[in-house]
Amino acid sequence: MKNEYRINLRMNPNKPKQKEIIDFFNERKNDDSFSRNEFIIEAILGRIHGESNNALLDDIREVIRDEIKNISVVVSDNSNENDTADIPELTEEQLAQNEADVLDVLDMF
């Protein structure tokens, strides 16, 4: 008796998700460095351990944080001459608090 566990996998090219997988594997069939077996094992383990979703969320959080750091808000003056409403500027402390609040919100994702 062999010490192997085998699974046969059937794909239907008429189903869009399965067709995408078929195309993915077909594009790599001549790539000697690509192993379908290893790819499937990594995908299943990633799903079991929730790594794929967490890694993606971490990547998204990092991109958003980097982009937020570079944002400058400009308030256009669409008021007419009779409008005397002043827009108060935020203090350094308020700016820091706003940034911390935004990053705390991102941690919810």
VEXPAKOL-947363 format. One record per residue: residue in one letter; x, y, z of N, C-alpha, C in turn. Coordinates in Angstrom, 2 decimals, decimal comma. Example, Ala and Ser with C-alpha at 12.3 -4.5 7.8 and 13.67 -1.06 7.14 Angstrom:
+---------+---------+---------+---------+---------+---------+---------+---------+---------+---------+
| residuo |    n.c1 |    n.c2 |    n.c3 |   ca.c1 |   ca.c2 |   ca.c3 |    c.c1 |    c.c2 |    c.c3 |
+---------+---------+---------+---------+---------+---------+---------+---------+---------+---------+
|       a |   13,19 |   -5,69 |    7,80 |   12,30 |   -4,50 |    7,80 |   13,20 |   -3,30 |    7,80 |
|       s |   12,85 |   -2,25 |    7,08 |   13,67 |   -1,06 |    7,14 |   12,90 |    0,03 |    7,87 |
+---------+---------+---------+---------+---------+---------+---------+---------+---------+---------+
***
This chain:
+---------+---------+---------+---------+---------+---------+---------+---------+---------+---------+
| residuo |    n.c1 |    n.c2 |    n.c3 |   ca.c1 |   ca.c2 |   ca.c3 |    c.c1 |    c.c2 |    c.c3 |
+---------+---------+---------+---------+---------+---------+---------+---------+---------+---------+
|       m |    0,84 |   -1,19 |    0,00 |    0,00 |    0,00 |    0,00 |    0,88 |    1,25 |    0,00 |
|       k |    0,58 |    2,15 |   -0,91 |    1,36 |    3,38 |   -0,99 |    1,00 |    4,31 |    0,15 |
|       n |    1,95 |    5,12 |    0,51 |    1,75 |    6,08 |    1,56 |    1,37 |    7,44 |    0,96 |
|       e |    0,42 |    7,42 |    0,04 |   -0,02 |    8,63 |   -0,65 |   -1,50 |    8,82 |   -0,46 |
|       y |   -1,91 |   10,05 |   -0,50 |   -3,33 |   10,38 |   -0,49 |   -3,62 |   11,11 |   -1,78 |
|       r |   -4,49 |   10,57 |   -2,59 |   -4,77 |   11,15 |   -3,90 |   -6,16 |   11,74 |   -3,95 |
|       i |   -6,26 |   12,83 |   -4,67 |   -7,55 |   13,47 |   -4,94 |   -7,60 |   13,78 |   -6,42 |
|       n |   -8,68 |   13,42 |   -7,06 |   -8,89 |   13,78 |   -8,46 |   -9,78 |   15,02 |   -8,49 |
|       l |   -9,42 |   15,93 |   -9,34 |  -10,14 |   17,19 |   -9,43 |  -10,64 |   17,37 |  -10,86 |
|       r |  -11,95 |   17,56 |  -11,02 |  -12,53 |   17,79 |  -12,34 |  -12,90 |   19,26 |  -12,45 |
|       m |  -12,67 |   19,82 |  -13,62 |  -13,02 |   21,22 |  -13,89 |  -13,90 |   21,28 |  -15,12 |
|       n |  -14,91 |   22,13 |  -15,06 |  -15,83 |   22,32 |  -16,17 |  -15,53 |   23,67 |  -16,82 |
|       p |  -15,05 |   23,67 |  -18,07 |  -14,70 |   24,94 |  -18,73 |  -15,91 |   25,82 |  -19,02 |
|       n |  -17,11 |   25,30 |  -18,82 |  -18,31 |   26,11 |  -19,02 |  -18,69 |   26,91 |  -17,78 |
|       k |  -17,99 |   26,68 |  -16,68 |  -18,24 |   27,43 |  -15,44 |  -17,10 |   28,45 |  -15,30 |
|       p |  -17,43 |   29,74 |  -15,22 |  -16,40 |   30,80 |  -15,27 |  -15,28 |   30,65 |  -14,25 |
|       k |  -15,57 |   30,34 |  -13,01 |  -14,51 |   30,20 |  -12,00 |  -13,58 |   29,04 |  -12,34 |
|       q |  -14,18 |   27,95 |  -12,76 |  -13,37 |   26,79 |  -13,10 |  -12,57 |   27,02 |  -14,38 |
|       k |  -13,16 |   27,73 |  -15,32 |  -12,46 |   28,09 |  -16,56 |  -11,24 |   28,96 |  -16,25 |
|       e |  -11,39 |   29,86 |  -15,30 |  -10,26 |   30,72 |  -14,91 |   -9,10 |   29,88 |  -14,37 |
|       i |   -9,43 |   28,87 |  -13,59 |   -8,39 |   27,98 |  -13,04 |   -7,76 |   27,15 |  -14,16 |
|       i |   -8,58 |   26,65 |  -15,05 |   -8,06 |   25,87 |  -16,19 |   -7,08 |   26,73 |  -16,99 |
|       d |   -7,47 |   27,97 |  -17,29 |   -6,60 |   28,87 |  -18,05 |   -5,31 |   29,16 |  -17,29 |
|       f |   -5,43 |   29,37 |  -15,98 |   -4,25 |   29,65 |  -15,15 |   -3,24 |   28,50 |  -15,25 |
|       f |   -3,72 |   27,28 |  -15,09 |   -2,82 |   26,13 |  -15,16 |   -2,29 |   25,91 |  -16,58 |
|       n |   -3,13 |   26,11 |  -17,57 |   -2,67 |   25,93 |  -18,96 |   -1,57 |   26,92 |  -19,33 |
|       e |   -1,65 |   28,14 |  -18,82 |   -0,62 |   29,14 |  -19,10 |    0,73 |   28,75 |  -18,51 |
|       r |    0,72 |   27,88 |  -17,52 |    1,95 |   27,51 |  -16,82 |    2,40 |   26,08 |  -17,09 |
|       k |    1,74 |   25,39 |  -18,03 |    2,06 |   23,97 |  -18,23 |    3,47 |   23,72 |  -18,74 |
|       n |    4,10 |   24,69 |  -19,38 |    5,48 |   24,54 |  -19,85 |    6,51 |   25,14 |  -18,91 |
|       d |    6,05 |   25,64 |  -17,78 |    6,95 |   26,25 |  -16,79 |    7,41 |   25,16 |  -15,82 |
|       d |    8,66 |   24,75 |  -15,95 |    9,19 |   23,68 |  -15,11 |    9,29 |   24,06 |  -13,64 |
|       s |    9,31 |   25,35 |  -13,35 |    9,43 |   25,77 |  -11,95 |    8,07 |   25,84 |  -11,26 |
|       f |    6,99 |   25,66 |  -12,01 |    5,64 |   25,73 |  -11,44 |    5,11 |   24,33 |  -11,17 |
|       s |    4,61 |   24,11 |   -9,96 |    4,04 |   22,82 |   -9,59 |    2,56 |   23,01 |   -9,24 |
|       r |    1,69 |   22,38 |  -10,02 |    0,26 |   22,46 |   -9,72 |   -0,03 |   21,90 |   -8,34 |
|       n |    0,63 |   20,80 |   -8,02 |    0,43 |   20,15 |   -6,74 |    0,78 |   21,11 |   -5,59 |
|       e |    1,95 |   21,74 |   -5,65 |    2,36 |   22,69 |   -4,61 |    1,44 |   23,90 |   -4,55 |
|       f |    1,01 |   24,36 |   -5,70 |    0,11 |   25,51 |   -5,76 |   -1,20 |   25,19 |   -5,04 |
|       i |   -1,76 |   24,03 |   -5,34 |   -3,03 |   23,63 |   -4,73 |   -2,86 |   23,42 |   -3,23 |
|       i |   -1,77 |   22,79 |   -2,83 |   -1,51 |   22,58 |   -1,40 |   -1,42 |   23,92 |   -0,67 |
|       e |   -0,66 |   24,87 |   -1,23 |   -0,52 |   26,19 |   -0,60 |   -1,86 |   26,93 |   -0,53 |
|       a |   -2,66 |   26,81 |   -1,60 |   -3,97 |   27,47 |   -1,62 |   -4,89 |   26,89 |   -0,56 |
|       i |   -4,90 |   25,58 |   -0,44 |   -5,77 |   24,94 |    0,55 |   -5,32 |   25,27 |    1,97 |
|       l |   -4,02 |   25,18 |    2,22 |   -3,51 |   25,52 |    3,55 |   -3,77 |   26,99 |    3,89 |
|       g |   -3,61 |   27,86 |    2,90 |   -3,90 |   29,27 |    3,12 |   -5,35 |   29,48 |    3,50 |
|       r |   -6,22 |   28,75 |    2,85 |   -7,66 |   28,86 |    3,15 |   -7,96 |   28,31 |    4,54 |
|       i |   -7,35 |   27,17 |    4,87 |   -7,57 |   26,56 |    6,19 |   -7,14 |   27,50 |    7,30 |
|       h |   -5,98 |   28,12 |    7,13 |   -5,42 |   28,98 |    8,17 |   -5,85 |   30,43 |    8,04 |
|       g |   -6,64 |   30,73 |    7,03 |   -7,11 |   32,10 |    6,84 |   -6,01 |   33,06 |    6,43 |
|       e |   -4,88 |   32,52 |    5,97 |   -3,74 |   33,37 |    5,62 |   -4,02 |   34,25 |    4,42 |
|       s |   -4,73 |   33,73 |    3,44 |   -4,93 |   34,50 |    2,22 |   -5,72 |   35,77 |    2,49 |
|       n |   -6,78 |   35,68 |    3,27 |   -7,58 |   36,86 |    3,58 |   -6,82 |   37,83 |    4,47 |
|       n |   -6,13 |   37,30 |    5,48 |   -5,40 |   38,18 |    6,39 |   -4,25 |   38,87 |    5,68 |
|       a |   -3,55 |   38,16 |    4,83 |   -2,44 |   38,77 |    4,10 |   -2,95 |   39,86 |    3,17 |
|       l |   -4,05 |   39,60 |    2,51 |   -4,64 |   40,60 |    1,62 |   -5,09 |   41,82 |    2,40 |
|       l |   -5,75 |   41,60 |    3,53 |   -6,19 |   42,73 |    4,35 |   -5,00 |   43,54 |    4,86 |
|       d |   -3,94 |   42,86 |    5,26 |   -2,74 |   43,57 |    5,71 |   -2,15 |   44,42 |    4,60 |
|       d |   -2,12 |   43,87 |    3,39 |   -1,61 |   44,62 |    2,24 |   -2,47 |   45,84 |    1,96 |
|       i |   -3,78 |   45,67 |    2,03 |   -4,70 |   46,79 |    1,80 |   -4,52 |   47,86 |    2,86 |
|       r |   -4,43 |   47,44 |    4,11 |   -4,22 |   48,41 |    5,20 |   -2,94 |   49,21 |    4,99 |
|       e |   -1,88 |   48,52 |    4,61 |   -0,59 |   49,20 |    4,41 |   -0,68 |   50,23 |    3,28 |
|       v |   -1,32 |   49,87 |    2,19 |   -1,47 |   50,80 |    1,07 |   -2,29 |   52,01 |    1,49 |
|       i |   -3,40 |   51,76 |    2,19 |   -4,26 |   52,87 |    2,63 |   -3,51 |   53,78 |    3,58 |
|       r |   -2,78 |   53,20 |    4,53 |   -2,01 |   54,02 |    5,48 |   -0,98 |   54,88 |    4,75 |
|       d |   -0,28 |   54,28 |    3,79 |    0,72 |   55,03 |    3,03 |    0,07 |   56,17 |    2,26 |
|       e |   -1,09 |   55,91 |    1,68 |   -1,77 |   56,95 |    0,91 |   -2,32 |   58,05 |    1,80 |
|       i |   -2,84 |   57,67 |    2,96 |   -3,40 |   58,67 |    3,87 |   -2,31 |   59,63 |    4,36 |
|       k |   -1,12 |   59,12 |    4,55 |   -0,02 |   59,97 |    5,01 |    0,29 |   61,08 |    4,01 |
|       n |    0,01 |   60,83 |    2,74 |    0,35 |   61,79 |    1,70 |   -0,82 |   62,68 |    1,28 |
|       i |   -1,94 |   62,55 |    1,97 |   -3,12 |   63,33 |    1,60 |   -3,04 |   64,72 |    2,21 |
|       s |   -3,30 |   65,69 |    1,38 |   -3,47 |   67,04 |    1,91 |   -4,86 |   67,50 |    1,49 |
|       v |   -5,57 |   68,05 |    2,43 |   -6,94 |   68,48 |    2,17 |   -6,93 |   69,96 |    1,85 |
|       v |   -7,56 |   70,31 |    0,75 |   -7,66 |   71,70 |    0,34 |   -9,14 |   72,08 |    0,34 |
|       v |   -9,44 |   73,15 |    1,03 |  -10,82 |   73,62 |    1,07 |  -10,91 |   74,77 |    0,08 |
|       s |  -11,77 |   74,58 |   -0,92 |  -11,92 |   75,65 |   -1,90 |  -12,82 |   76,73 |   -1,35 |
|       d |  -12,57 |   77,93 |   -1,77 |  -13,34 |   79,08 |   -1,31 |  -14,44 |   79,35 |   -2,33 |
|       n |  -15,58 |   78,71 |   -2,10 |  -16,72 |   78,90 |   -2,98 |  -17,67 |   79,96 |   -2,44 |
|       s |  -17,25 |   80,63 |   -1,40 |  -18,13 |   81,62 |   -0,78 |  -18,10 |   82,93 |   -1,57 |
|       n |  -19,15 |   83,66 |   -1,42 |  -19,17 |   84,97 |   -2,08 |  -18,63 |   86,02 |   -1,12 |
|       e |  -18,56 |   87,24 |   -1,56 |  -17,95 |   88,31 |   -0,75 |  -18,74 |   88,61 |    0,51 |
|       n |  -20,05 |   88,33 |    0,52 |  -20,88 |   88,64 |    1,69 |  -20,81 |   87,55 |    2,75 |
|       d |  -20,25 |   86,41 |    2,40 |  -20,15 |   85,30 |    3,35 |  -18,88 |   85,48 |    4,18 |
|       t |  -19,05 |   85,64 |    5,47 |  -17,90 |   85,90 |    6,33 |  -17,56 |   84,71 |    7,22 |
|       a |  -18,09 |   83,53 |    6,91 |  -17,82 |   82,36 |    7,74 |  -16,35 |   81,97 |    7,61 |
|       d |  -15,70 |   81,80 |    8,74 |  -14,30 |   81,39 |    8,76 |  -14,23 |   79,89 |    9,00 |
|       i |  -13,30 |   79,28 |    8,33 |  -13,06 |   77,86 |    8,55 |  -11,85 |   77,77 |    9,47 |
|       p |  -12,05 |   77,26 |   10,69 |  -10,93 |   77,21 |   11,64 |   -9,89 |   76,18 |   11,22 |
|       e |   -8,64 |   76,49 |   11,47 |   -7,56 |   75,54 |   11,19 |   -7,38 |   74,64 |   12,38 |
|       l |   -6,99 |   73,38 |   12,11 |   -6,78 |   72,44 |   13,19 |   -5,41 |   72,64 |   13,82 |
|       t |   -5,35 |   72,42 |   15,11 |   -4,07 |   72,50 |   15,81 |   -3,27 |   71,23 |   15,50 |
|       e |   -2,00 |   71,24 |   15,82 |   -1,16 |   70,05 |   15,62 |   -1,73 |   68,86 |   16,38 |
|       e |   -2,21 |   69,11 |   17,59 |   -2,79 |   68,05 |   18,40 |   -4,04 |   67,46 |   17,73 |
|       q |   -4,89 |   68,32 |   17,17 |   -6,09 |   67,87 |   16,50 |   -5,75 |   67,07 |   15,23 |
|       l |   -4,73 |   67,55 |   14,50 |   -4,29 |   66,82 |   13,31 |   -3,79 |   65,42 |   13,67 |
|       a |   -2,99 |   65,34 |   14,73 |   -2,46 |   64,05 |   15,18 |   -3,60 |   63,13 |   15,62 |
|       q |   -4,58 |   63,70 |   16,31 |   -5,72 |   62,90 |   16,77 |   -6,53 |   62,39 |   15,58 |
|       n |   -6,73 |   63,25 |   14,58 |   -7,47 |   62,84 |   13,38 |   -6,76 |   61,68 |   12,69 |
|       e |   -5,44 |   61,78 |   12,56 |   -4,68 |   60,71 |   11,91 |   -4,79 |   59,41 |   12,69 |
|       a |   -4,69 |   59,50 |   14,01 |   -4,81 |   58,30 |   14,85 |   -6,21 |   57,70 |   14,73 |
|       d |   -7,23 |   58,54 |   14,68 |   -8,60 |   58,05 |   14,53 |   -8,79 |   57,31 |   13,22 |
|       v |   -8,22 |   57,85 |   12,14 |   -8,35 |   57,21 |   10,83 |   -7,66 |   55,84 |   10,85 |
|       l |   -6,48 |   55,76 |   11,43 |   -5,76 |   54,50 |   11,48 |   -6,49 |   53,50 |   12,38 |
|       d |   -7,12 |   53,98 |   13,46 |   -7,91 |   53,08 |   14,33 |   -9,08 |   52,50 |   13,56 |
|       v |   -9,71 |   53,30 |   12,72 |  -10,83 |   52,82 |   11,91 |  -10,35 |   51,72 |   10,96 |
|       l |   -9,17 |   51,89 |   10,40 |   -8,64 |   50,88 |    9,47 |   -8,41 |   49,54 |   10,16 |
|       d |   -8,10 |   49,56 |   11,45 |   -7,87 |   48,32 |   12,17 |   -9,13 |   47,47 |   12,30 |
|       m |  -10,29 |   48,07 |   12,08 |  -11,54 |   47,32 |   12,14 |  -11,69 |   46,37 |   10,96 |
|       f |  -10,97 |   46,62 |    9,88 |  -11,11 |   45,78 |    8,68 |  -10,38 |   44,48 |    8,82 |
+---------+---------+---------+---------+---------+---------+---------+---------+---------+---------+
***
